[in-house]
Amino acid sequence: MDSHTFKFSNAVLLAPLAAILSIWIVFWAEVQFGINLNDYGIYPRRLSGLRGVFFSPFIHGSIEHLYNNTIPLAVLTAFLFYFYQSAAVRVLLFGTLLSGLLTWCIARPSYHIGASGVIYLLASFIFFKGILANNYRLVALSLVVVFVYGSMIWYIFPVKDGISWEGHLSGFAMGLVFALVTKVRLPEVRKYAWERDDYNEADDPFLQHFDEHGNFIETKPDTAEETIEIRYHYKKSEED
């Protein structure tokens, strides 16, 4: 098995911590200095609104909005950097930018802010990549994501006013795209001796205890004894 696959590293802790600190520090600065950064969000089909592609994930409209994004962002980022560390940085970076661009293209004329698009990107990528990878650990991770965050799927549709369902949909779509095109290192499937192509039943010590009818045969251990040869060497005494 690849020693670098599913290996804990500092990034598993540092990446979620950096993500959480960045959104909380920006919100603290807004409150502390009495400023409103919503104008730095994504405003669709306006050139000035393109800056939101870079800034919108760090901007939140309320403490409730911030809190609702904090835990999912931390958990999913940790999952990404632990199970897909070889592709984690490019999925997070380019996926966020492309999700923002898609939001800029398709969203309603309004400022779209928040890390929700990133959360949908991560949840979608982790789910679909686990299913496509056909690895039991990654499939189990996909099921965990569905169990914990499956209800988020409804919010890629316009079911509630005041949320950027376009941002959610963009993140979800980009997560699927990255799951399809991104190559990741996977652990080798462990094969037992009888599953290998060069396996020979006649050489199997266990099967040698059974005859062609499946009856157990007790074999006696080799009892050949070593013969001990004793040789005497006579030395002439110096006194003679």
JOCOR-V896022 format. One record per run of one state. SS is the DSSP state (alpha for helix, beta for strand, coil for the rest). FROM is the first residue (numbers start at 0). TO is the last residue. If there is no record, write none. Layout:
BEGIN
ss = (SS & SS)
from = (FROM & FROM)
to = (TO & TO)
END
This chain:
BEGIN
ss = (coil & alpha & coil & alpha & coil & beta & coil & alpha & coil & alpha & coil & alpha & coil & beta & coil & alpha & coil & alpha & coil & alpha & coil & alpha & coil & alpha & coil & alpha & beta & coil & beta & coil)
from = (0 & 10 & 33 & 37 & 40 & 41 & 43 & 46 & 58 & 62 & 83 & 87 & 106 & 110 & 112 & 115 & 133 & 135 & 156 & 164 & 181 & 192 & 195 & 200 & 203 & 206 & 209 & 210 & 215 & 216)
to = (9 & 32 & 36 & 39 & 40 & 42 & 45 & 57 & 61 & 82 & 86 & 105 & 109 & 111 & 114 & 132 & 134 & 155 & 163 & 180 & 191 & 194 & 199 & 202 & 205 & 208 & 209 & 214 & 215 & 239)
END
